[in-house]
């Protein structure tokens, strides 16, 4: 996950603005903080927990990040990275389990239905 959607809080009110020479600057305004990737925020939290046991990662709205939020982001990344098929050849290259899972996506289902509505090329192999 390379999205810069994360901030670090050291308590219920203060976001980490910067860390320089072991001096931590904080703010109560999340919009002035440069967002981090999850990995960067995690590294900051691990470093800060020596002094601030309550340090944690939030999204840009200040909501603590949960495992469910991370799973959702991963799902969205996988979906965004996987293009929709444009031909019978691309359709057949998709594993059956992936095809079944992605058919719940309206854009993907529409692309597959467009392909299925066209005549199958003579060279195309059947899905078994």
Secondary structure, 3 states (H helix, E strand, C coil): CCCCCEEEECCCCCEEEEEECCEEEEECCHHHCCCECHHHHHHHHHHHCCCCCCCEEEECCCCECCHHHHHHHHHHHHHHHCCCCCCHHHHHCCCHHHHHHHCCCHHHHHHHHHHHCCCCCCCCCCCC
